[in-house]
Amino acid sequence: MENVIISPSGRQLRAYLLRLAALVAVMCGGAYLTTRNVAALVLGVVVVFGPLALSAARSRTVLSPTGIEVRRFVTGKRRYRWDEVAEIREEQRSGSRMMRVELSGGHTFVLPAPAHTALSPNPDFDAERDRVLGYRKRRHGRRR
């Protein structure tokens, strides 16, 4: 079995960054307009926009014959063996759709991709979800 890499598409990343930039501009622009403090504007761009943009650009899910590798900007790379994975399921909250992994020890986490949110819509979510679940099914011969 080959590795499967799921990460935000260029189109999805551009849409996210544009929405994020608009949100930061409104928040920090408002602070600047009310205080005339340039530091508030710069701080917003550096502290809010920068890390969130890097996080989106670096996040990905890698499925391999040995397990799942999750890459995030803040926490780095984490690997989970397939025998540690008890369940993978789609979760929906407030219009967002994501994939949650439950480990055999009870710990759960959300995969960085695939994901569909208002800030980062993903028209390919269904196909990417099916790739994740299909990979697991082929790996274990059953869907969990």
Secondary structure, 3 states (H helix, E strand, C coil): CCCEEECCCHHHHHHHHHHHHHHHHHHHHHHHHHHCCHHHHHHHHHHHHHHHHHHHHHCEEEEECCEEEEEECCCEEEEEEHHHEEEEEEEEECCEEEEEEEECCCCEEEEEEEEECCCCCCCCHHHHHHHHHHHHHHHHCCCC
